[in-house]
Amino acid sequence: MIPTIEQYQAAKQVILAYESEQNRLFSLRVEAFRKDLADYFKNNLIDGDFELKEFTLDWTFHSNYIIPKNPTMDEDYCGGNDEDIKALCEKHGVKFKMASWCYHK
């Protein structure tokens, strides 16, 4: 049986409402993660060497990145904080990682 246009429109409204709510909840989780991550960076050195004073979070459809801003890190990260970042991600139900260009190649 093929749905009617009315059934299709009703179903579409349910889907849009669901997606909107999921996006809202994700944004709340990201903001809580950002706060905890900022506290983490204030109290922990990157790879035990330097303090990350400023960062941004960037998320797209496929990748969620932590982007260092101050200091910038161009191939200066060896992954020493990955486990802690992973634990914070699990706490908040998000998946973020340091930008791939921060790692040694």
SELUM-90304 format. One record per residue (C-alpha): residue in one letter; chain; x, z, y. Coordinates in steps of 0.2 Angstrom, whole numbers. Example, Ala and Ser with C-alpha at 12.3 -4.5 7.8 and 13.67 -1.06 7.14 Angstrom:
- resn, chain, c1, c3, c2
- A, A, 62, 39, -22
- S, A, 68, 36, -5
***
This chain:
- resn, chain, c1, c3, c2
- M, A, 0, 0, 0
- I, A, 7, -5, 17
- P, A, 4, 8, 31
- T, A, -6, 4, 45
- I, A, 1, 3, 63
- E, A, -7, 20, 67
- Q, A, 1, 28, 52
- Y, A, 17, 20, 56
- Q, A, 16, 27, 74
- A, A, 11, 44, 68
- A, A, 26, 45, 56
- K, A, 38, 38, 70
- Q, A, 32, 53, 81
- V, A, 36, 65, 68
- I, A, 54, 57, 65
- L, A, 57, 57, 84
- A, A, 52, 76, 85
- Y, A, 63, 80, 70
- E, A, 78, 71, 77
- S, A, 76, 79, 94
- E, A, 75, 96, 87
- Q, A, 90, 93, 76
- N, A, 100, 87, 91
- R, A, 95, 102, 102
- L, A, 100, 114, 88
- F, A, 117, 105, 86
- S, A, 120, 106, 104
- L, A, 117, 125, 103
- R, A, 129, 127, 89
- V, A, 142, 116, 98
- E, A, 141, 127, 113
- A, A, 143, 143, 103
- F, A, 158, 135, 94
- R, A, 166, 130, 111
- K, A, 165, 148, 117
- D, A, 173, 155, 101
- L, A, 186, 141, 101
- A, A, 191, 145, 119
- D, A, 193, 164, 114
- Y, A, 203, 159, 99
- F, A, 215, 148, 110
- K, A, 217, 162, 122
- N, A, 223, 174, 109
- N, A, 232, 162, 97
- L, A, 247, 150, 100
- I, A, 246, 132, 94
- D, A, 258, 131, 79
- G, A, 264, 148, 85
- D, A, 273, 139, 99
- F, A, 262, 137, 115
- E, A, 245, 141, 122
- L, A, 231, 128, 124
- K, A, 223, 132, 140
- E, A, 210, 118, 142
- F, A, 201, 107, 129
- T, A, 186, 97, 128
- L, A, 175, 93, 113
- D, A, 170, 75, 109
- W, A, 158, 70, 96
- T, A, 152, 53, 91
- F, A, 142, 47, 76
- H, A, 157, 48, 64
- S, A, 170, 60, 71
- N, A, 170, 76, 81
- Y, A, 187, 80, 90
- I, A, 195, 94, 99
- I, A, 204, 85, 113
- P, A, 218, 95, 121
- K, A, 219, 94, 140
- N, A, 231, 107, 146
- P, A, 244, 105, 140
- T, A, 241, 87, 133
- M, A, 247, 85, 115
- D, A, 254, 69, 110
- E, A, 260, 70, 92
- D, A, 264, 88, 95
- Y, A, 253, 97, 83
- C, A, 258, 101, 65
- G, A, 242, 108, 59
- G, A, 246, 126, 60
- N, A, 229, 131, 67
- D, A, 218, 120, 55
- E, A, 212, 134, 44
- D, A, 207, 145, 58
- I, A, 198, 130, 66
- K, A, 189, 126, 50
- A, A, 183, 144, 48
- L, A, 176, 143, 66
- C, A, 167, 127, 61
- E, A, 160, 135, 46
- K, A, 154, 150, 56
- H, A, 144, 138, 68
- G, A, 139, 125, 55
- V, A, 149, 111, 64
- K, A, 163, 100, 59
- F, A, 177, 98, 72
- K, A, 196, 94, 71
- M, A, 210, 91, 82
- A, A, 211, 73, 88
- S, A, 221, 63, 76
- W, A, 234, 57, 89
- C, A, 239, 75, 91
- Y, A, 247, 76, 73
- H, A, 265, 70, 69
- K, A, 265, 53, 62
***
